Amino acid sequence: MHWPFLPKAARLYITLLANLLLLAGCATLSSTYEKPQLSLNSLHILEPDGLTQRFALGLQIMNPNDRPLNIKGLYYTIELEGYELISGVSNQIPEVPAFGTANFTVHANTNLINSIRFINAIIKQPKDTFSYSLSGKLSLDNFYPRQVNIEQEGNISLKH
C-alpha cells in the first residue's frame, strides 16, 4: 500500500508494526507443535551392490501432535562411535496419524571409507560398548516448521 498523506515516519512505523504482528502470528502457530520421534526397529542386510553394502531399515515415526504428519521426504544417517556408516533418503513415507505411529521400511547404503575407518578404530582399541546416533531430517508438507531434525542417541552393549 502507498499512503502519500502520511508522514514517512508514520508509514515506517505502520510497516514495522505490521511485520511484528505477522511474526507474532507465526510464532503462535508453531507453539503447539512437538517434534516427532524417529526410531530404528529392524536392520536387514541385503545383497551388496559392488563395494556398497545395502540394508533394509525398519523405521518408526511417532507423531505427538493433534494433526497428521504428511512427510514429503526423509534423509537419515546411522553413526557408530562418531563414524557415519549408513545413510539414505526416501520420499515414500506413509502419513503418520495424529497421536499415532507409522512403521515403514527404507533402503540404505554404507559409507565405505567411514566403515574402513570404524573397523580400523575398533581393531586398534576394542570395546564392549559402542555409542550410536540415528539422525533424520524430515521434510513436512502440512506443518510449520517445514523441516524437522530428529536425533536419537544411545549405547549398544556387546556383553551378554
Chimera marker file (.cmm) of the C-alpha trace (Angstrom):
<marker_set name="trace">
<marker id="1" x="0.000" y="0.000" z="0.000" r="1" g="1" b="0" radius="0.5"/>
<marker id="2" x="1.040" y="3.529" z="-0.586" r="1" g="1" b="0" radius="0.5"/>
<marker id="3" x="-0.189" y="6.261" z="1.735" r="1" g="1" b="0" radius="0.5"/>
<marker id="4" x="1.201" y="9.602" z="0.480" r="1" g="1" b="0" radius="0.5"/>
<marker id="5" x="-0.842" y="11.598" z="3.020" r="1" g="1" b="0" radius="0.5"/>
<marker id="6" x="1.054" y="10.018" z="5.995" r="1" g="1" b="0" radius="0.5"/>
<marker id="7" x="4.475" y="11.274" z="7.039" r="1" g="1" b="0" radius="0.5"/>
<marker id="8" x="7.399" y="8.986" z="6.196" r="1" g="1" b="0" radius="0.5"/>
<marker id="9" x="7.995" y="8.161" z="9.883" r="1" g="1" b="0" radius="0.5"/>
<marker id="10" x="4.354" y="7.076" z="10.351" r="1" g="1" b="0" radius="0.5"/>
<marker id="11" x="4.496" y="4.825" z="7.258" r="1" g="1" b="0" radius="0.5"/>
<marker id="12" x="7.692" y="3.263" z="8.559" r="1" g="1" b="0" radius="0.5"/>
<marker id="13" x="6.108" y="2.727" z="11.992" r="1" g="1" b="0" radius="0.5"/>
<marker id="14" x="2.971" y="1.107" z="10.474" r="1" g="1" b="0" radius="0.5"/>
<marker id="15" x="5.079" y="-1.181" z="8.271" r="1" g="1" b="0" radius="0.5"/>
<marker id="16" x="7.238" y="-2.219" z="11.238" r="1" g="1" b="0" radius="0.5"/>
<marker id="17" x="4.153" y="-2.869" z="13.405" r="1" g="1" b="0" radius="0.5"/>
<marker id="18" x="2.525" y="-4.990" z="10.667" r="1" g="1" b="0" radius="0.5"/>
<marker id="19" x="5.687" y="-7.098" z="10.311" r="1" g="1" b="0" radius="0.5"/>
<marker id="20" x="5.903" y="-7.621" z="14.077" r="1" g="1" b="0" radius="0.5"/>
<marker id="21" x="2.274" y="-8.734" z="14.194" r="1" g="1" b="0" radius="0.5"/>
<marker id="22" x="2.911" y="-11.155" z="11.334" r="1" g="1" b="0" radius="0.5"/>
<marker id="23" x="5.928" y="-12.649" z="13.135" r="1" g="1" b="0" radius="0.5"/>
<marker id="24" x="3.951" y="-12.967" z="16.377" r="1" g="1" b="0" radius="0.5"/>
<marker id="25" x="1.187" y="-14.784" z="14.486" r="1" g="1" b="0" radius="0.5"/>
<marker id="26" x="3.675" y="-17.256" z="13.016" r="1" g="1" b="0" radius="0.5"/>
<marker id="27" x="5.180" y="-17.869" z="16.454" r="1" g="1" b="0" radius="0.5"/>
<marker id="28" x="1.794" y="-18.728" z="17.953" r="1" g="1" b="0" radius="0.5"/>
<marker id="29" x="1.059" y="-21.172" z="15.132" r="1" g="1" b="0" radius="0.5"/>
<marker id="30" x="4.208" y="-23.199" z="15.861" r="1" g="1" b="0" radius="0.5"/>
<marker id="31" x="3.917" y="-23.123" z="19.662" r="1" g="1" b="0" radius="0.5"/>
<marker id="32" x="1.635" y="-26.186" z="19.753" r="1" g="1" b="0" radius="0.5"/>
<marker id="33" x="3.939" y="-28.238" z="17.547" r="1" g="1" b="0" radius="0.5"/>
<marker id="34" x="6.007" y="-31.056" z="19.099" r="1" g="1" b="0" radius="0.5"/>
<marker id="35" x="8.865" y="-32.826" z="17.325" r="1" g="1" b="0" radius="0.5"/>
<marker id="36" x="8.064" y="-36.312" z="16.053" r="1" g="1" b="0" radius="0.5"/>
<marker id="37" x="10.254" y="-39.194" z="17.235" r="1" g="1" b="0" radius="0.5"/>
<marker id="38" x="12.203" y="-41.452" z="14.881" r="1" g="1" b="0" radius="0.5"/>
<marker id="39" x="13.352" y="-44.915" z="15.956" r="1" g="1" b="0" radius="0.5"/>
<marker id="40" x="15.055" y="-47.893" z="14.340" r="1" g="1" b="0" radius="0.5"/>
<marker id="41" x="13.049" y="-51.125" z="14.702" r="1" g="1" b="0" radius="0.5"/>
<marker id="42" x="14.989" y="-53.513" z="12.469" r="1" g="1" b="0" radius="0.5"/>
<marker id="43" x="18.037" y="-53.793" z="10.246" r="1" g="1" b="0" radius="0.5"/>
<marker id="44" x="18.320" y="-56.428" z="7.494" r="1" g="1" b="0" radius="0.5"/>
<marker id="45" x="21.382" y="-56.964" z="5.317" r="1" g="1" b="0" radius="0.5"/>
<marker id="46" x="20.618" y="-57.024" z="1.584" r="1" g="1" b="0" radius="0.5"/>
<marker id="47" x="22.733" y="-58.199" z="-1.357" r="1" g="1" b="0" radius="0.5"/>
<marker id="48" x="25.738" y="-55.913" z="-1.867" r="1" g="1" b="0" radius="0.5"/>
<marker id="49" x="25.883" y="-53.617" z="-4.876" r="1" g="1" b="0" radius="0.5"/>
<marker id="50" x="29.527" y="-53.639" z="-5.953" r="1" g="1" b="0" radius="0.5"/>
<marker id="51" x="31.560" y="-52.370" z="-2.989" r="1" g="1" b="0" radius="0.5"/>
<marker id="52" x="28.496" y="-50.909" z="-1.269" r="1" g="1" b="0" radius="0.5"/>
<marker id="53" x="26.616" y="-52.932" z="1.313" r="1" g="1" b="0" radius="0.5"/>
<marker id="54" x="22.890" y="-52.279" z="1.268" r="1" g="1" b="0" radius="0.5"/>
<marker id="55" x="20.450" y="-52.513" z="4.184" r="1" g="1" b="0" radius="0.5"/>
<marker id="56" x="16.709" y="-52.506" z="4.713" r="1" g="1" b="0" radius="0.5"/>
<marker id="57" x="15.932" y="-50.409" z="7.792" r="1" g="1" b="0" radius="0.5"/>
<marker id="58" x="12.651" y="-50.731" z="9.649" r="1" g="1" b="0" radius="0.5"/>
<marker id="59" x="11.842" y="-47.263" z="10.990" r="1" g="1" b="0" radius="0.5"/>
<marker id="60" x="9.020" y="-45.894" z="13.088" r="1" g="1" b="0" radius="0.5"/>
<marker id="61" x="7.845" y="-42.304" z="13.361" r="1" g="1" b="0" radius="0.5"/>
<marker id="62" x="5.722" y="-41.298" z="16.348" r="1" g="1" b="0" radius="0.5"/>
<marker id="63" x="3.565" y="-38.188" z="15.979" r="1" g="1" b="0" radius="0.5"/>
<marker id="64" x="2.757" y="-36.434" z="19.311" r="1" g="1" b="0" radius="0.5"/>
<marker id="65" x="0.662" y="-33.757" z="17.544" r="1" g="1" b="0" radius="0.5"/>
<marker id="66" x="-3.089" y="-33.390" z="17.073" r="1" g="1" b="0" radius="0.5"/>
<marker id="67" x="-2.754" y="-33.274" z="13.264" r="1" g="1" b="0" radius="0.5"/>
<marker id="68" x="-1.490" y="-35.995" z="10.917" r="1" g="1" b="0" radius="0.5"/>
<marker id="69" x="2.032" y="-35.660" z="9.524" r="1" g="1" b="0" radius="0.5"/>
<marker id="70" x="2.337" y="-35.653" z="5.746" r="1" g="1" b="0" radius="0.5"/>
<marker id="71" x="6.012" y="-36.317" z="5.130" r="1" g="1" b="0" radius="0.5"/>
<marker id="72" x="7.399" y="-35.407" z="1.718" r="1" g="1" b="0" radius="0.5"/>
<marker id="73" x="10.817" y="-36.898" z="2.358" r="1" g="1" b="0" radius="0.5"/>
<marker id="74" x="13.308" y="-38.232" z="4.863" r="1" g="1" b="0" radius="0.5"/>
<marker id="75" x="17.111" y="-38.148" z="4.968" r="1" g="1" b="0" radius="0.5"/>
<marker id="76" x="18.643" y="-40.387" z="7.637" r="1" g="1" b="0" radius="0.5"/>
<marker id="77" x="22.047" y="-41.492" z="8.933" r="1" g="1" b="0" radius="0.5"/>
<marker id="78" x="23.314" y="-44.007" z="11.475" r="1" g="1" b="0" radius="0.5"/>
<marker id="79" x="26.606" y="-43.381" z="13.225" r="1" g="1" b="0" radius="0.5"/>
<marker id="80" x="28.671" y="-45.697" z="15.429" r="1" g="1" b="0" radius="0.5"/>
<marker id="81" x="31.368" y="-44.108" z="17.568" r="1" g="1" b="0" radius="0.5"/>
<marker id="82" x="31.022" y="-40.902" z="15.547" r="1" g="1" b="0" radius="0.5"/>
<marker id="83" x="31.534" y="-42.594" z="12.168" r="1" g="1" b="0" radius="0.5"/>
<marker id="84" x="28.630" y="-42.156" z="9.747" r="1" g="1" b="0" radius="0.5"/>
<marker id="85" x="28.249" y="-45.715" z="8.476" r="1" g="1" b="0" radius="0.5"/>
<marker id="86" x="24.767" y="-45.896" z="6.947" r="1" g="1" b="0" radius="0.5"/>
<marker id="87" x="22.695" y="-43.255" z="5.160" r="1" g="1" b="0" radius="0.5"/>
<marker id="88" x="19.792" y="-42.964" z="2.798" r="1" g="1" b="0" radius="0.5"/>
<marker id="89" x="16.816" y="-40.988" z="1.560" r="1" g="1" b="0" radius="0.5"/>
<marker id="90" x="13.185" y="-41.794" z="0.883" r="1" g="1" b="0" radius="0.5"/>
<marker id="91" x="10.145" y="-39.994" z="-0.431" r="1" g="1" b="0" radius="0.5"/>
<marker id="92" x="7.847" y="-42.974" z="0.191" r="1" g="1" b="0" radius="0.5"/>
<marker id="93" x="6.867" y="-42.310" z="3.812" r="1" g="1" b="0" radius="0.5"/>
<marker id="94" x="3.297" y="-43.078" z="4.885" r="1" g="1" b="0" radius="0.5"/>
<marker id="95" x="1.127" y="-40.444" z="6.545" r="1" g="1" b="0" radius="0.5"/>
<marker id="96" x="1.538" y="-40.553" z="10.328" r="1" g="1" b="0" radius="0.5"/>
<marker id="97" x="-1.850" y="-40.168" z="12.038" r="1" g="1" b="0" radius="0.5"/>
<marker id="98" x="-2.439" y="-37.622" z="14.798" r="1" g="1" b="0" radius="0.5"/>
<marker id="99" x="-1.186" y="-39.053" z="18.112" r="1" g="1" b="0" radius="0.5"/>
<marker id="100" x="-0.139" y="-42.178" z="16.224" r="1" g="1" b="0" radius="0.5"/>
<marker id="101" x="2.754" y="-44.055" z="14.691" r="1" g="1" b="0" radius="0.5"/>
<marker id="102" x="3.751" y="-45.276" z="11.262" r="1" g="1" b="0" radius="0.5"/>
<marker id="103" x="6.117" y="-48.164" z="10.561" r="1" g="1" b="0" radius="0.5"/>
<marker id="104" x="7.884" y="-48.409" z="7.213" r="1" g="1" b="0" radius="0.5"/>
<marker id="105" x="10.982" y="-49.811" z="5.540" r="1" g="1" b="0" radius="0.5"/>
<marker id="106" x="13.642" y="-47.795" z="3.743" r="1" g="1" b="0" radius="0.5"/>
<marker id="107" x="16.810" y="-48.822" z="1.940" r="1" g="1" b="0" radius="0.5"/>
<marker id="108" x="20.208" y="-47.504" z="2.936" r="1" g="1" b="0" radius="0.5"/>
<marker id="109" x="23.828" y="-47.807" z="1.823" r="1" g="1" b="0" radius="0.5"/>
<marker id="110" x="27.117" y="-47.922" z="3.665" r="1" g="1" b="0" radius="0.5"/>
<marker id="111" x="29.802" y="-45.281" z="3.577" r="1" g="1" b="0" radius="0.5"/>
<marker id="112" x="32.774" y="-47.449" z="2.568" r="1" g="1" b="0" radius="0.5"/>
<marker id="113" x="35.535" y="-45.065" z="3.698" r="1" g="1" b="0" radius="0.5"/>
<marker id="114" x="33.957" y="-44.449" z="7.115" r="1" g="1" b="0" radius="0.5"/>
<marker id="115" x="33.297" y="-48.183" z="7.519" r="1" g="1" b="0" radius="0.5"/>
<marker id="116" x="37.010" y="-48.888" z="6.986" r="1" g="1" b="0" radius="0.5"/>
<marker id="117" x="37.917" y="-46.124" z="9.463" r="1" g="1" b="0" radius="0.5"/>
<marker id="118" x="35.470" y="-47.545" z="12.030" r="1" g="1" b="0" radius="0.5"/>
<marker id="119" x="36.808" y="-51.105" z="11.662" r="1" g="1" b="0" radius="0.5"/>
<marker id="120" x="40.365" y="-49.792" z="11.957" r="1" g="1" b="0" radius="0.5"/>
<marker id="121" x="39.457" y="-47.890" z="15.152" r="1" g="1" b="0" radius="0.5"/>
<marker id="122" x="37.850" y="-50.910" z="16.846" r="1" g="1" b="0" radius="0.5"/>
<marker id="123" x="40.771" y="-53.168" z="15.874" r="1" g="1" b="0" radius="0.5"/>
<marker id="124" x="43.194" y="-50.693" z="17.450" r="1" g="1" b="0" radius="0.5"/>
<marker id="125" x="41.066" y="-50.212" z="20.555" r="1" g="1" b="0" radius="0.5"/>
<marker id="126" x="38.455" y="-52.969" z="21.115" r="1" g="1" b="0" radius="0.5"/>
<marker id="127" x="35.310" y="-52.012" z="23.045" r="1" g="1" b="0" radius="0.5"/>
<marker id="128" x="32.387" y="-53.768" z="24.690" r="1" g="1" b="0" radius="0.5"/>
<marker id="129" x="30.055" y="-50.775" z="24.286" r="1" g="1" b="0" radius="0.5"/>
<marker id="130" x="29.531" y="-48.541" z="21.260" r="1" g="1" b="0" radius="0.5"/>
<marker id="131" x="27.799" y="-45.178" z="21.087" r="1" g="1" b="0" radius="0.5"/>
<marker id="132" x="25.275" y="-44.755" z="18.295" r="1" g="1" b="0" radius="0.5"/>
<marker id="133" x="23.281" y="-41.950" z="16.756" r="1" g="1" b="0" radius="0.5"/>
<marker id="134" x="20.235" y="-42.180" z="14.499" r="1" g="1" b="0" radius="0.5"/>
<marker id="135" x="19.612" y="-38.841" z="12.821" r="1" g="1" b="0" radius="0.5"/>
<marker id="136" x="16.869" y="-37.843" z="10.465" r="1" g="1" b="0" radius="0.5"/>
<marker id="137" x="15.720" y="-34.781" z="8.610" r="1" g="1" b="0" radius="0.5"/>
<marker id="138" x="12.003" y="-34.777" z="7.833" r="1" g="1" b="0" radius="0.5"/>
<marker id="139" x="10.523" y="-32.575" z="5.159" r="1" g="1" b="0" radius="0.5"/>
<marker id="140" x="6.910" y="-31.913" z="6.189" r="1" g="1" b="0" radius="0.5"/>
<marker id="141" x="4.061" y="-30.941" z="3.904" r="1" g="1" b="0" radius="0.5"/>
<marker id="142" x="1.434" y="-29.687" z="6.351" r="1" g="1" b="0" radius="0.5"/>
<marker id="143" x="3.326" y="-28.243" z="9.346" r="1" g="1" b="0" radius="0.5"/>
<marker id="144" x="5.428" y="-25.302" z="10.294" r="1" g="1" b="0" radius="0.5"/>
<marker id="145" x="8.416" y="-25.681" z="10.508" r="1" g="1" b="0" radius="0.5"/>
<marker id="146" x="8.732" y="-27.375" z="7.125" r="1" g="1" b="0" radius="0.5"/>
<marker id="147" x="11.956" y="-29.221" z="8.053" r="1" g="1" b="0" radius="0.5"/>
<marker id="148" x="12.499" y="-31.041" z="11.317" r="1" g="1" b="0" radius="0.5"/>
<marker id="149" x="15.781" y="-32.507" z="12.537" r="1" g="1" b="0" radius="0.5"/>
<marker id="150" x="15.436" y="-35.562" z="14.768" r="1" g="1" b="0" radius="0.5"/>
<marker id="151" x="18.164" y="-37.377" z="16.669" r="1" g="1" b="0" radius="0.5"/>
<marker id="152" x="18.224" y="-40.432" z="18.894" r="1" g="1" b="0" radius="0.5"/>
<marker id="153" x="21.419" y="-41.384" z="20.706" r="1" g="1" b="0" radius="0.5"/>
<marker id="154" x="22.444" y="-44.201" z="22.997" r="1" g="1" b="0" radius="0.5"/>
<marker id="155" x="24.809" y="-47.074" z="23.585" r="1" g="1" b="0" radius="0.5"/>
<marker id="156" x="24.924" y="-50.641" z="22.300" r="1" g="1" b="0" radius="0.5"/>
<marker id="157" x="26.495" y="-53.195" z="24.609" r="1" g="1" b="0" radius="0.5"/>
<marker id="158" x="28.087" y="-56.367" z="23.226" r="1" g="1" b="0" radius="0.5"/>
<marker id="159" x="28.121" y="-58.014" z="26.663" r="1" g="1" b="0" radius="0.5"/>
<marker id="160" x="25.520" y="-60.664" z="27.380" r="1" g="1" b="0" radius="0.5"/>
<link id1="1" id2="2" r="1" g="1" b="0" radius="0.2"/>
<link id1="2" id2="3" r="1" g="1" b="0" radius="0.2"/>
<link id1="3" id2="4" r="1" g="1" b="0" radius="0.2"/>
<link id1="4" id2="5" r="1" g="1" b="0" radius="0.2"/>
<link id1="5" id2="6" r="1" g="1" b="0" radius="0.2"/>
<link id1="6" id2="7" r="1" g="1" b="0" radius="0.2"/>
<link id1="7" id2="8" r="1" g="1" b="0" radius="0.2"/>
<link id1="8" id2="9" r="1" g="1" b="0" radius="0.2"/>
<link id1="9" id2="10" r="1" g="1" b="0" radius="0.2"/>
<link id1="10" id2="11" r="1" g="1" b="0" radius="0.2"/>
<link id1="11" id2="12" r="1" g="1" b="0" radius="0.2"/>
<link id1="12" id2="13" r="1" g="1" b="0" radius="0.2"/>
<link id1="13" id2="14" r="1" g="1" b="0" radius="0.2"/>
<link id1="14" id2="15" r="1" g="1" b="0" radius="0.2"/>
<link id1="15" id2="16" r="1" g="1" b="0" radius="0.2"/>
<link id1="16" id2="17" r="1" g="1" b="0" radius="0.2"/>
<link id1="17" id2="18" r="1" g="1" b="0" radius="0.2"/>
<link id1="18" id2="19" r="1" g="1" b="0" radius="0.2"/>
<link id1="19" id2="20" r="1" g="1" b="0" radius="0.2"/>
<link id1="20" id2="21" r="1" g="1" b="0" radius="0.2"/>
<link id1="21" id2="22" r="1" g="1" b="0" radius="0.2"/>
<link id1="22" id2="23" r="1" g="1" b="0" radius="0.2"/>
<link id1="23" id2="24" r="1" g="1" b="0" radius="0.2"/>
<link id1="24" id2="25" r="1" g="1" b="0" radius="0.2"/>
<link id1="25" id2="26" r="1" g="1" b="0" radius="0.2"/>
<link id1="26" id2="27" r="1" g="1" b="0" radius="0.2"/>
<link id1="27" id2="28" r="1" g="1" b="0" radius="0.2"/>
<link id1="28" id2="29" r="1" g="1" b="0" radius="0.2"/>
<link id1="29" id2="30" r="1" g="1" b="0" radius="0.2"/>
<link id1="30" id2="31" r="1" g="1" b="0" radius="0.2"/>
<link id1="31" id2="32" r="1" g="1" b="0" radius="0.2"/>
<link id1="32" id2="33" r="1" g="1" b="0" radius="0.2"/>
<link id1="33" id2="34" r="1" g="1" b="0" radius="0.2"/>
<link id1="34" id2="35" r="1" g="1" b="0" radius="0.2"/>
<link id1="35" id2="36" r="1" g="1" b="0" radius="0.2"/>
<link id1="36" id2="37" r="1" g="1" b="0" radius="0.2"/>
<link id1="37" id2="38" r="1" g="1" b="0" radius="0.2"/>
<link id1="38" id2="39" r="1" g="1" b="0" radius="0.2"/>
<link id1="39" id2="40" r="1" g="1" b="0" radius="0.2"/>
<link id1="40" id2="41" r="1" g="1" b="0" radius="0.2"/>
<link id1="41" id2="42" r="1" g="1" b="0" radius="0.2"/>
<link id1="42" id2="43" r="1" g="1" b="0" radius="0.2"/>
<link id1="43" id2="44" r="1" g="1" b="0" radius="0.2"/>
<link id1="44" id2="45" r="1" g="1" b="0" radius="0.2"/>
<link id1="45" id2="46" r="1" g="1" b="0" radius="0.2"/>
<link id1="46" id2="47" r="1" g="1" b="0" radius="0.2"/>
<link id1="47" id2="48" r="1" g="1" b="0" radius="0.2"/>
<link id1="48" id2="49" r="1" g="1" b="0" radius="0.2"/>
<link id1="49" id2="50" r="1" g="1" b="0" radius="0.2"/>
<link id1="50" id2="51" r="1" g="1" b="0" radius="0.2"/>
<link id1="51" id2="52" r="1" g="1" b="0" radius="0.2"/>
<link id1="52" id2="53" r="1" g="1" b="0" radius="0.2"/>
<link id1="53" id2="54" r="1" g="1" b="0" radius="0.2"/>
<link id1="54" id2="55" r="1" g="1" b="0" radius="0.2"/>
<link id1="55" id2="56" r="1" g="1" b="0" radius="0.2"/>
<link id1="56" id2="57" r="1" g="1" b="0" radius="0.2"/>
<link id1="57" id2="58" r="1" g="1" b="0" radius="0.2"/>
<link id1="58" id2="59" r="1" g="1" b="0" radius="0.2"/>
<link id1="59" id2="60" r="1" g="1" b="0" radius="0.2"/>
<link id1="60" id2="61" r="1" g="1" b="0" radius="0.2"/>
<link id1="61" id2="62" r="1" g="1" b="0" radius="0.2"/>
<link id1="62" id2="63" r="1" g="1" b="0" radius="0.2"/>
<link id1="63" id2="64" r="1" g="1" b="0" radius="0.2"/>
<link id1="64" id2="65" r="1" g="1" b="0" radius="0.2"/>
<link id1="65" id2="66" r="1" g="1" b="0" radius="0.2"/>
<link id1="66" id2="67" r="1" g="1" b="0" radius="0.2"/>
<link id1="67" id2="68" r="1" g="1" b="0" radius="0.2"/>
<link id1="68" id2="69" r="1" g="1" b="0" radius="0.2"/>
<link id1="69" id2="70" r="1" g="1" b="0" radius="0.2"/>
<link id1="70" id2="71" r="1" g="1" b="0" radius="0.2"/>
<link id1="71" id2="72" r="1" g="1" b="0" radius="0.2"/>
<link id1="72" id2="73" r="1" g="1" b="0" radius="0.2"/>
<link id1="73" id2="74" r="1" g="1" b="0" radius="0.2"/>
<link id1="74" id2="75" r="1" g="1" b="0" radius="0.2"/>
<link id1="75" id2="76" r="1" g="1" b="0" radius="0.2"/>
<link id1="76" id2="77" r="1" g="1" b="0" radius="0.2"/>
<link id1="77" id2="78" r="1" g="1" b="0" radius="0.2"/>
<link id1="78" id2="79" r="1" g="1" b="0" radius="0.2"/>
<link id1="79" id2="80" r="1" g="1" b="0" radius="0.2"/>
<link id1="80" id2="81" r="1" g="1" b="0" radius="0.2"/>
<link id1="81" id2="82" r="1" g="1" b="0" radius="0.2"/>
<link id1="82" id2="83" r="1" g="1" b="0" radius="0.2"/>
<link id1="83" id2="84" r="1" g="1" b="0" radius="0.2"/>
<link id1="84" id2="85" r="1" g="1" b="0" radius="0.2"/>
<link id1="85" id2="86" r="1" g="1" b="0" radius="0.2"/>
<link id1="86" id2="87" r="1" g="1" b="0" radius="0.2"/>
<link id1="87" id2="88" r="1" g="1" b="0" radius="0.2"/>
<link id1="88" id2="89" r="1" g="1" b="0" radius="0.2"/>
<link id1="89" id2="90" r="1" g="1" b="0" radius="0.2"/>
<link id1="90" id2="91" r="1" g="1" b="0" radius="0.2"/>
<link id1="91" id2="92" r="1" g="1" b="0" radius="0.2"/>
<link id1="92" id2="93" r="1" g="1" b="0" radius="0.2"/>
<link id1="93" id2="94" r="1" g="1" b="0" radius="0.2"/>
<link id1="94" id2="95" r="1" g="1" b="0" radius="0.2"/>
<link id1="95" id2="96" r="1" g="1" b="0" radius="0.2"/>
<link id1="96" id2="97" r="1" g="1" b="0" radius="0.2"/>
<link id1="97" id2="98" r="1" g="1" b="0" radius="0.2"/>
<link id1="98" id2="99" r="1" g="1" b="0" radius="0.2"/>
<link id1="99" id2="100" r="1" g="1" b="0" radius="0.2"/>
<link id1="100" id2="101" r="1" g="1" b="0" radius="0.2"/>
<link id1="101" id2="102" r="1" g="1" b="0" radius="0.2"/>
<link id1="102" id2="103" r="1" g="1" b="0" radius="0.2"/>
<link id1="103" id2="104" r="1" g="1" b="0" radius="0.2"/>
<link id1="104" id2="105" r="1" g="1" b="0" radius="0.2"/>
<link id1="105" id2="106" r="1" g="1" b="0" radius="0.2"/>
<link id1="106" id2="107" r="1" g="1" b="0" radius="0.2"/>
<link id1="107" id2="108" r="1" g="1" b="0" radius="0.2"/>
<link id1="108" id2="109" r="1" g="1" b="0" radius="0.2"/>
<link id1="109" id2="110" r="1" g="1" b="0" radius="0.2"/>
<link id1="110" id2="111" r="1" g="1" b="0" radius="0.2"/>
<link id1="111" id2="112" r="1" g="1" b="0" radius="0.2"/>
<link id1="112" id2="113" r="1" g="1" b="0" radius="0.2"/>
<link id1="113" id2="114" r="1" g="1" b="0" radius="0.2"/>
<link id1="114" id2="115" r="1" g="1" b="0" radius="0.2"/>
<link id1="115" id2="116" r="1" g="1" b="0" radius="0.2"/>
<link id1="116" id2="117" r="1" g="1" b="0" radius="0.2"/>
<link id1="117" id2="118" r="1" g="1" b="0" radius="0.2"/>
<link id1="118" id2="119" r="1" g="1" b="0" radius="0.2"/>
<link id1="119" id2="120" r="1" g="1" b="0" radius="0.2"/>
<link id1="120" id2="121" r="1" g="1" b="0" radius="0.2"/>
<link id1="121" id2="122" r="1" g="1" b="0" radius="0.2"/>
<link id1="122" id2="123" r="1" g="1" b="0" radius="0.2"/>
<link id1="123" id2="124" r="1" g="1" b="0" radius="0.2"/>
<link id1="124" id2="125" r="1" g="1" b="0" radius="0.2"/>
<link id1="125" id2="126" r="1" g="1" b="0" radius="0.2"/>
<link id1="126" id2="127" r="1" g="1" b="0" radius="0.2"/>
<link id1="127" id2="128" r="1" g="1" b="0" radius="0.2"/>
<link id1="128" id2="129" r="1" g="1" b="0" radius="0.2"/>
<link id1="129" id2="130" r="1" g="1" b="0" radius="0.2"/>
<link id1="130" id2="131" r="1" g="1" b="0" radius="0.2"/>
<link id1="131" id2="132" r="1" g="1" b="0" radius="0.2"/>
<link id1="132" id2="133" r="1" g="1" b="0" radius="0.2"/>
<link id1="133" id2="134" r="1" g="1" b="0" radius="0.2"/>
<link id1="134" id2="135" r="1" g="1" b="0" radius="0.2"/>
<link id1="135" id2="136" r="1" g="1" b="0" radius="0.2"/>
<link id1="136" id2="137" r="1" g="1" b="0" radius="0.2"/>
<link id1="137" id2="138" r="1" g="1" b="0" radius="0.2"/>
<link id1="138" id2="139" r="1" g="1" b="0" radius="0.2"/>
<link id1="139" id2="140" r="1" g="1" b="0" radius="0.2"/>
<link id1="140" id2="141" r="1" g="1" b="0" radius="0.2"/>
<link id1="141" id2="142" r="1" g="1" b="0" radius="0.2"/>
<link id1="142" id2="143" r="1" g="1" b="0" radius="0.2"/>
<link id1="143" id2="144" r="1" g="1" b="0" radius="0.2"/>
<link id1="144" id2="145" r="1" g="1" b="0" radius="0.2"/>
<link id1="145" id2="146" r="1" g="1" b="0" radius="0.2"/>
<link id1="146" id2="147" r="1" g="1" b="0" radius="0.2"/>
<link id1="147" id2="148" r="1" g="1" b="0" radius="0.2"/>
<link id1="148" id2="149" r="1" g="1" b="0" radius="0.2"/>
<link id1="149" id2="150" r="1" g="1" b="0" radius="0.2"/>
<link id1="150" id2="151" r="1" g="1" b="0" radius="0.2"/>
<link id1="151" id2="152" r="1" g="1" b="0" radius="0.2"/>
<link id1="152" id2="153" r="1" g="1" b="0" radius="0.2"/>
<link id1="153" id2="154" r="1" g="1" b="0" radius="0.2"/>
<link id1="154" id2="155" r="1" g="1" b="0" radius="0.2"/>
<link id1="155" id2="156" r="1" g="1" b="0" radius="0.2"/>
<link id1="156" id2="157" r="1" g="1" b="0" radius="0.2"/>
<link id1="157" id2="158" r="1" g="1" b="0" radius="0.2"/>
<link id1="158" id2="159" r="1" g="1" b="0" radius="0.2"/>
<link id1="159" id2="160" r="1" g="1" b="0" radius="0.2"/>
</marker_set>
